[in-house]
């Protein structure tokens, strides 16, 4: 990663009480999904990131503060140039990087924009060392965004199949959010959006009834997926 001393937080902020969403960077309409993502992404990265890490499609490297002290090397790649990237490249094309180069690949909320997902999974497998891990996250029941670049959604079954076809074994595939979260996220994108609504959401989602409703329906109505796959 280039210019680490110039890095500043974007999507998330580190506080004494843990990581929180940076409301100056994340739009009001995205606060609910962003909150749920951060709560599930941080422990996922902490558990699995190690060694040489490729942050793929990373933009301004929002998770740098999360993993920088648990990996030995950081390499950043995206299609839009910025001061932190080691390589500017199109993820829809073969990547000009050596095989067996990384222990970890972090790929957060980018797969929905990829025109050649099968090719990219094979590229991830090629770039990982044996035993290396892909950490991938993606929304599912979420509104179309960044049109016309938002191309597709993948079920947990499709994600698992693509990993297996690319010689990677899925070792973790979890859901974040469920039916009530999808409902509140949609409301937050309407006239209900605002700080009072967010406070209500943060209160009600801690209730037993809310959590029970989520557990009953999360496999059918996931807001998104978190996946970890290991190169065989």
N, C-alpha and C positions, 0 to 999 in steps of 0.2 A: 504494500500500500504506500502510495506516495504522499508526502507532505502531512505526515501524521500530526505534527505539532500545530497544523492549521485546522485540524478537524474540529467541528463543532456539532453538538447534538441537533438532530432534526426531528424525527418522528417520536423518539422517546427521550425522557429525562431521568437521570439517576438522582434519587433523593435518599434521605436517611431512612425512609420507610419503604424503599424499594424503587422499582421503575414505574414511571407514570407516563401517560400520553402528553405530548407537547401540543397543547391546544392552539399555539401560535402557528404550528406547522400543519396539523391535521384539521380538515374541515369539520364543521359542526355536524354535518350529515354523516360523517364517517366515524364519529367518536365511539359509538357502541361497538362496532366490529373491531375497531382499532384497540379498544380496551381489552376485549376478549382475546384478540391476537397476541397482544403483549403478554398477557397473563399466562398464555400457553407456550408462546415462542421462547421466552427467556429460560424457563427450566429445561426445555427441549435442547436449546443450544448449549446450556451449561452441562448437560448430561453427556452430550455426544461430540462436541467440537474438540479437536485435538490436532497436534502436529501442524503440518502445512495446510492452511485453509484457503480455498478459492471461494471468494464471495462473488457470486455470479448474478449479473443483473442488479447490481447493488446500488445504483444511483449515487447518493451521498453517503453511503456506508452507514446506515442508521443503527446497526447492531455492533459497531466497532467496540463500543464501551463494554458490551456484554462479553465478548470473546477475546479481546486483545491480550488479556493476561493468562489465558488458558491454552493458547496456541503458540507455536514457535515461529510461524511465518504467515503473512497475509498477502494474498494476491487478489486484486480487485479488477473486475471486468464488467463493462456495460457498453451499450451502443452510443450513448450520449456522452460526449467528453466532459470531464470535470477534473479538478486538480488532484483527486485521490486515485484515479484509475491507473493501473499498470498497463492495461490493454484496452483499446477501443475496438470492439468487434461486434458483428452481427451474430446473435445466438442461433439464428436460423441457418447458419453456414458452419462447416467444419471449423473448429477452433484451432488456431495456430499455436498449440501448446503441446509439449512432449507427453507421451503416454506415461502412466504410473508416476504422476508428478505430485499428487496431493493425497493427504490423509482424510480431508474433510471437504465437501462441497456444500456451501450454503446457498439455497435457491428459494427465496421467499417471495411469494405472490407475483410470480412472473410467468408461470407456465400457461396461463390463459391467453397470453399475447403471442405465443410461439406458433409459427406456421408449420414447422416440421418437428413435432414433439418426439416422434419415434427416433429420429436421427439424433436429437439432443440427449435422450436417455442413453443411447449408445456412446455418445461423446463423454457423458459423465462417467460411464463405466470404464471407458478407455483411459480417462484422466486420473481415476482413482487408483491408488496402490491396492494390492490385495488386502482385504480387511478394512479398507477405507470406507467412509460412510457419506452417503448423500442425505442431507437434511433439507426436506422440501415441504413448503407450505403453499396452500392454494385455497381461495374461497370457492364455495359451491352455490348455495342458495343466496345469491347476492345480485344486486342490480347490475345491469350493463354499465360499464364505466370506461372512461378513456376511449370512447368511440372515435373511429371505427377499429381501434386496435384490439379491443376485447373480443376474442374469437371463439372461446369455448369454455366448457366446464367438464370436469372429470369426476366420475364416481370413484369410490374407494376400490372398486373391482378393476376399473380401468387403470388406476395408478399402480395397483399391485401387478397387473399383467404386464405393463410397460417395463417395470423394474425387472421382473422375472425374465422377460424376453431379452433384456440387456445384460443378463448375467449378474443381477443384483438380488440379494435376498432381503425381503422386507422383514425388519425386526421390530418395527413399531409403526402403527397406523391408527392414529387417534382422531377423534372429532372434537372440534371446538364449537360451542354453540349448539342449540337445538331449536325445536319449534318455537318456544317463547322468545328466544333471542332473535330468530328470524323476524318474528312479528314486531318486536320492539325496534329492531333495526329499520324495518320498513316505515314504521311510524315516525322514527327519527328523521327519515328522509322526506317527511311531509311537513305540514304546518305545526306539528307537535314539537319540532326540533327546538332545543333551547336548554339553558343550564338547569332550569327547574325539572324538565323532563329527564335529563341525564341523572340528576340526583334521585328522582323517583325510581328510575331503572336500577341504579346502584343499590337502592334500598330493597326493592322488591325481589331482585334476583338472588338475594341472600336468604329468602324465606324458604321453608321446607317444601311448600306447595309448588313454588316455582322450580326448585331443583328437581322435585319429583316429576313434574311435567316434562322437564328437559330430558331426564333419564329415560322416560317412557318412549320418547319420540326422536332421540338424537340420531339414530341410525337411518331413519326415514327422512328426517328434515335437518341435515347438518348445515350449519352456516359455513363451515370450511373443514379442511383436513390438514393434519400434520403427519408427515411420513419420514421415517428413517429407514434407509436401505443400505445394506453392506455388500460390497463387491466380493463375490465368491472367488 
